[in-house]
Amino acid sequence: MDNYVEVHWLDGDTAQKTVLRSTLKGIESVLEQHPQFFRCHRAYLVNLSAVVHADGNARGYQLTLEGVNQTTPVSRSLLSAFDGRLKAISRFPIRP
């Protein structure tokens, strides 16, 4: 949302959330040295190490992240980049 970013993470088994005054693009640039972080949608940046399931088709994927009850979208324009990045660090196969 504008110049605020909600950051969600797990502290052990407890979900935590904080709000940072920054843009998602700014957070993305800070994390660019860490290949496990990927901007999968204009509104989402995810830790690919936390992906436990990816499901979808040519219209886009929906990601299930560890400890998160809702799915996270991957935009259609980023599908091939997502596939390549996830395969590089993956522990499970992607099902189209």
Stockholm file with secondary structure:
# STOCKHOLM 1.0

chainA/1-96         MDNYVEVHWLDGDTAQKTVLRSTLKGIESVLEQHPQFFRCHRAYLVNLSAVVHADGNARGYQLTLEGVNQTTPVSRSLLSAFDGRLKAISRFPIRP
#=GR chainA/1-96 SS CTTEEEEEEEETTEEEEEEEESCHHHHHHHTTTCTTEEEEETTEEEEGGGEEEEEEETTEEEEEETTCSSCEEECGGGHHHHHHHHHHHCSSCCBC
#=GC SS_cons        CTTEEEEEEEETTEEEEEEEESCHHHHHHHTTTCTTEEEEETTEEEEGGGEEEEEEETTEEEEEETTCSSCEEECGGGHHHHHHHHHHHCSSCCBC
//
